[in-house]
Amino acid sequence: MKESAMLFDQSPVFSVLSDDKKVLVKNQAIFKRYAKGEFLAIDGDIWPYMFLIAKGSIHALKSSLEGRSLVVTTFYAGDIFWGLAFFYEGMPMPVSLEVVENTTIMLWSAESLIPILKSEGAAGWELSRLMVYKMLRASEILEEMTFRPVAGRLAKLLMDTVRDQHNGPITRSLTLDEMAARIGSTREMVCRFLHRFADDGIIDITRTEFRVMDSNKLAKVATNSKG
């Protein structure tokens, strides 16, 4: 509870509320816990809620009719997100929200929170800024998916994976399907390019771990790959 209260108070949207409104909003929050693999909402649901992640992480997933999935973005502790129906009554969810690990959220309905946001101009302004940021992030993702080929997207994913790691082998925490979902491709293409990177001496890979052998080459693939 202390951690969730701290994240609430640090949130750009809620931190600008008056003290009495902060107390009111905290009291209106519904704490919900989810296990890994559960869904908060499914693409197409009418879901008029806003949430703040108190602990854990959540994927926003977009799925195709063929059954392929793309991880559009991932939300972590302190992040705020909402269903479209929170702002527009009857508007369906454009993505599914899947729990990545055991997660706790603070949840508010549109009915309970919107009147407060309307009465608190600073909070409404910060929420607008947050929405603009998410629109820009969506534009970056679309640009990456459109103009960066699969090899480049996979190289960038590998770079992001090792960025905070020390030199040495790194456990393969993502399956081929999960890697494919992160970059909007198929497990077959991921497997193909992993082996190509290994053949080119960029990485060394086994069934359980991998090691970046040439970070400069990997970075070059991430930025200059032609597919």
C-alpha positions in Angstrom: 0.0 0.0 0.0 2.8 2.4 0.8 4.4 1.8 -2.6 1.1 2.4 -4.4 0.5 5.6 -2.5 4.0 6.8 -3.4 3.5 6.1 -7.1 0.1 7.8 -7.0 1.6 10.9 -5.4 4.4 10.9 -8.0 2.1 10.6 -11.0 2.0 13.8 -13.1 -1.8 13.5 -13.3 -2.6 12.9 -9.7 0.3 14.9 -8.1 -1.3 18.2 -9.0 -4.7 17.4 -7.4 -5.6 19.4 -4.3 -5.0 17.5 -1.0 -8.7 16.8 -0.5 -9.2 15.5 -4.0 -6.1 13.3 -3.6 -7.7 11.7 -0.6 -11.0 11.3 -2.5 -9.4 9.7 -5.6 -7.3 7.3 -3.5 -10.4 6.2 -1.6 -12.3 5.6 -4.9 -9.5 3.4 -6.3 -10.3 -0.3 -6.5 -7.2 -2.4 -5.9 -7.1 -5.4 -8.2 -4.5 -8.2 -8.5 -3.8 -10.2 -11.6 -1.6 -13.3 -12.2 0.7 -13.6 -15.2 -1.3 -14.4 -18.4 -4.6 -12.9 -17.2 -6.3 -10.1 -19.1 -7.6 -6.8 -17.9 -9.5 -6.3 -21.1 -9.7 -7.9 -24.6 -9.6 -6.1 -28.0 -13.1 -5.0 -28.7 -14.3 -4.8 -25.1 -16.2 -1.8 -23.9 -13.9 -0.9 -20.9 -14.6 2.5 -19.3 -11.7 2.5 -16.8 -8.4 4.1 -16.1 -5.7 2.4 -14.1 -2.3 3.0 -12.5 0.1 0.1 -12.1 1.1 -0.2 -8.5 3.3 -3.3 -9.1 4.1 -5.5 -12.1 3.8 -4.9 -15.8 1.1 -5.2 -18.6 1.4 -5.7 -22.4 -0.9 -3.9 -24.8 -1.4 -6.5 -27.5 -2.7 -6.2 -31.1 -3.8 -9.4 -32.7 -4.4 -10.3 -36.4 -7.1 -12.5 -37.8 -4.4 -15.0 -38.6 -3.6 -15.3 -34.9 -0.3 -13.3 -34.9 0.2 -10.9 -32.0 2.2 -7.6 -31.7 3.2 -6.2 -28.4 2.4 -2.5 -29.1 3.8 -1.3 -25.8 4.4 -2.4 -22.2 3.3 -0.5 -19.1 5.3 -0.7 -15.8 4.8 0.4 -12.2 3.7 4.0 -12.1 2.3 4.1 -15.6 -1.3 5.2 -16.3 -3.5 3.9 -19.1 -7.2 3.7 -20.0 -9.9 2.2 -22.2 -11.2 4.4 -24.9 -14.7 4.1 -23.3 -13.3 6.1 -20.4 -13.5 9.1 -22.6 -16.0 8.1 -25.3 -19.0 6.1 -24.2 -19.3 2.8 -26.1 -15.9 3.0 -27.7 -14.3 -0.5 -27.9 -10.7 -1.3 -26.8 -8.2 -1.1 -29.7 -5.8 -3.5 -27.9 -5.9 -6.3 -25.4 -4.2 -5.8 -22.0 -2.3 -8.9 -20.9 -0.5 -9.2 -17.5 3.2 -10.0 -18.0 3.9 -10.8 -14.3 1.9 -10.8 -11.1 0.5 -7.3 -11.1 -1.5 -4.9 -8.8 -3.4 -2.0 -10.2 -5.4 1.0 -8.9 -8.6 1.1 -11.0 -11.1 3.9 -11.4 -14.3 4.0 -13.4 -15.1 6.9 -15.7 -18.1 7.6 -13.6 -16.1 8.1 -10.5 -13.0 9.9 -11.9 -14.1 12.1 -14.8 -16.0 14.6 -12.6 -12.9 15.1 -10.5 -10.7 15.6 -13.5 -13.1 18.1 -15.0 -13.1 20.1 -11.8 -9.3 20.1 -11.5 -7.9 21.9 -14.5 -4.2 21.1 -13.7 -4.9 17.4 -13.6 -6.9 17.6 -16.9 -3.9 19.4 -18.5 -1.4 16.8 -17.3 -3.7 14.0 -18.6 -3.8 15.8 -22.0 0.0 16.0 -22.0 0.2 12.3 -21.2 -2.2 11.5 -24.1 0.0 13.5 -26.5 3.1 11.6 -25.3 1.3 8.3 -26.0 0.3 9.5 -29.4 3.9 10.3 -30.2 5.0 6.9 -29.0 2.4 5.3 -31.2 3.7 7.2 -34.1 7.2 6.0 -33.4 6.1 2.4 -33.2 4.2 2.7 -36.5 7.2 4.3 -38.2 9.5 1.5 -36.9 7.1 -1.2 -38.0 6.8 0.4 -41.5 10.3 1.4 -42.3 12.6 -0.8 -40.2 12.8 -4.4 -41.5 12.6 -7.5 -39.4 16.3 -7.9 -39.0 16.7 -4.3 -37.7 13.7 -4.7 -35.3 15.2 -7.9 -33.9 18.6 -6.4 -33.5 17.1 -3.5 -31.6 15.2 -5.9 -29.3 18.5 -7.8 -28.6 20.3 -4.5 -27.9 17.5 -3.4 -25.5 17.7 -6.8 -23.8 21.4 -6.6 -23.1 21.6 -2.8 -22.4 21.4 -3.2 -18.6 23.3 -6.5 -18.4 27.0 -7.1 -17.7 29.3 -8.7 -20.2 28.7 -12.5 -20.4 26.0 -14.9 -21.4 22.4 -13.7 -20.9 19.5 -16.1 -20.2 16.9 -16.2 -23.0 13.9 -15.0 -21.1 11.7 -14.6 -24.2 10.5 -17.5 -26.3 10.6 -17.2 -30.1 6.8 -16.5 -30.1 7.3 -13.7 -27.5 10.2 -12.2 -29.5 8.0 -12.3 -32.7 5.2 -10.6 -30.8 7.6 -7.8 -29.7 8.7 -7.0 -33.3 5.6 -7.9 -35.2 6.9 -10.9 -37.1 6.7 -14.7 -36.9 8.7 -17.2 -34.9 10.1 -18.6 -38.1 11.5 -15.2 -39.2 12.9 -14.7 -35.7 14.7 -18.0 -35.7 16.0 -17.4 -39.2 17.6 -14.0 -38.3 19.0 -15.3 -34.9 20.9 -18.0 -36.8 22.0 -15.4 -39.4 23.3 -13.2 -36.7 25.1 -16.2 -35.2 26.6 -17.2 -38.6 27.8 -13.6 -39.0 29.6 -13.7 -35.7 27.3 -11.0 -34.2 25.9 -13.2 -31.4 26.5 -16.6 -29.9 23.3 -18.4 -29.1 22.2 -21.7 -27.5 18.8 -23.0 -26.5 19.0 -21.3 -23.1 21.2 -18.2 -23.4 22.9 -15.9 -25.8 25.9 -13.5 -25.8 26.5 -10.5 -28.0 29.9 -11.0 -29.6 30.0 -7.8 -31.7 27.9 -5.0 -30.4 29.0 -2.6 -33.1 27.8 -4.9 -35.8 24.5 -5.5 -34.0 24.0 -1.7 -33.7 24.7 -1.3 -37.4 22.1 -4.0 -38.2 19.6 -2.2 -36.0 20.0 1.1 -37.8 21.0 0.2 -41.3 19.5 -3.2 -42.1 17.8 -3.7 -45.4 15.9 -6.8 -44.3 
